[in-house]
Amino acid sequence: MNLPNLLTIARCILAAFFVLCMSFDHVGCYTIAYLLFIVASITDYYDGKIAREQNLVTNFGKLLDPVADKILMVSAFIMLMGVPDLFIPGWAVIAILAREFLITGARSLAATEGAVIPANMWGKAKTVLQMTYVFVVMALLLLWRFACLSPALFDRLPGSRENYATALQYISLVGIILVAAYTISSGIQFFWANWKALKLHQI
């Protein structure tokens, strides 16, 4: 087991602890979850970088890396959907989940035929967009929760407390719609680019 693959496995483990922390509606637990997500995202960058620079690219890594990304991001979207301060509709998360499961199934199908389909630029951009969304929304959520611990802070800010709560919900809603739209489009591109490898032309 080389270092890049260990980092990929570590991302899956960090995702599990992220879910655990997000299960508690407390600003401290949310903070820990946010830090875990940042560390997990960093492993996503370095496992590929190390694998390419040190010629440690393996078929196992090509298959596991996108799966680890999906585990992390699916965990994040599902847990954020349950946060009452945010507005993340279930249909958007379901659309993202459907795309991720379809792609994972397609890769497994290709693997049975001896073909390994690595993530392309569309898929990598999708992951970056999803991670950026979680970074931003969780950062705003933490700012909101910490601000709520000090009500006097709102007295020194323009606008009412309700305005900031509404803004957080709108940001989370608009953001997830954009993420879902791009996630679906990247899935369509995946099938279009790999239809021969998947033997869809024989269906």
N, C-alpha and C positions, 0 to 999 in steps of 0.2 A: 504494500500500500504506500504510494508516494505522497508527498506533501500536498499537492493540489487536491488529490482525492480526499485526503484527511480534512482539508479545509472545507470541502464540499459537504462531507458528512457532518462536520461541526456546525454548518449552517442549518442543517435539519434539526440538530439537537437544540441549537439556540432558538429555533422556531417554536419548539415545544415549551421552552421556558418562557418565551414571549407570551404564548397562549395562557400559561399559568398566571403570569403577572397581570395580564389584561382581564383575567377572570374576576379580579377584585376592583370594585369601583372606588379607588382611592388614588389621590394624586401621587403618592409615593410609589405605589405599584405601577402606575402609568409611566412614571419617570424611569423606573428600572426597565420596563418593557421597551421604552424608547431607546435607551442605551443598548439594550440587547439587539434591537433591530438595526441600529447603526453598525454594531460590530458584525452582525450577520451580513449586512450589505457590503462591508469592507472585504469579507472573505470571498464574496462573489467577484470582486474585482481582482483580488490577488490569486485566486486559484487558477483563473485563466491566464493571467500574466506570467505566473511562475511556470505553468505548464508549457506555454509557448516559448519562453526565453530559455528554459532548461531542457527543452525537447522531452517533456514528460506527458505529452498528450496521449491518452489511451481511449479505447472505445468505451471502457467503463466510465471514464470521466465525461466523455461526450454525451452519454446517456444520463448519468446521474446529475450533472450540473444543471440542466434545465429543469429536472424534476425537483431538485433542491430549491431552485428559484420559485417554482410553483408552490411548494409546501410553505415556504416563507410568506409569499404574497397572499395565498389563499387564507392562511392563518391570520394575516394582518387584516384583510378585508372583512372576514367573518367576525373577528373580535371588535373591530371598529364599528361595524353595523349595530352592535349592541350598546354602544356608548350613547346615553341619552342626550348629550350636548351636541351631537352630530346628526346630520340628516343624510343617511346613506341608504337609499331604497333597496329593498331585496332584489328587485328585478335586475338592477345593475350588477349586483354581486353575482347573481345566478348566471347572467350573460358571461361574465368573466370566468366563472367556474366552468361553464359549459365549454368555452373555448379551450381552457387549460386541459380539461379531461379529454376532449377530442384530440388535441395535439399529442398528449401523452399516449393515448391509445393508438394513434397513427404511427408514432415512433416505435411502439412495441410491435405493431404489425409489420413495419419495415424490418425490424430487427429479426423477426422470424424468417425473413427472406434473406438475411445476411447483409442488410443495408443499414448503416448507421447514419441518421440524419441529425447533424449538429444544429445548434441554434444559428440562424442567420442574422443579418443586421436588423431586419424588421423585429425579430424576436428579442434581440438585445436592447433595441430602442424601447420596445414595449416594457421590458423589465425595468429599464432606467426610469421611464415615465411613471410606472406603478410605484417604484420606490420613492421617487420624488414626491408623489402625491402623499404617501404615508408620512414621509419626513415633514412636509409642510403642515398637513392636517394635525399630526400629533404634536408638533411644536406649538401650533395655535391653541390646541386643546390644553396643553400644559400651561401656557400663558394665561388662558382663561381660568383654569382651575386655581392656579396660584393667585391670580388677581381676586378671585372669589374669597380667598382666605384673608384678604385685606380690603374690606368694603370701602375704606376711606380712599383707596386708590381711585375708585370710580368718580369720587367727588372732584378729583383734579383733572379728569379727562373730559374732552368734549363728547356730548351725546350721553344717552342713558345706558344703563346696564342692559336693558332689553335690546337695545340696538346692537351691542356687541354680541349678544347671544344669537340674535337673528343673523348677523353677518357670518358668524362661524358656521351656522347651518347652511347658509347659501353657498359659502365657499366649498364646504364638504360636498354639497349636492352637485354643483356645477363641475367640480373637479372629477367626481366619480363618473359623471356622464361622459366627459371627455376621455377619461381613461378607458371606460368600457367601449366607447366607439373605436378608439385606436386598437384596443386589444382584439376586438372582433375583426377589424380590417387586417391586422397582422395575421390572424388565423386564416382568413381567406387567401392571403398572399402565400402562406405556408403550403396550403393544399394546391394552389395554382403552380407553385414552383416545384413541388415534389410529387406531382400526380403520377409520374412514371415510376418513381421509386416505390410509391404506394400501390402501384398497379391499378389505379382507379379507372384507367382506360379499359380494363378488362371487366369492369363491373357492368 
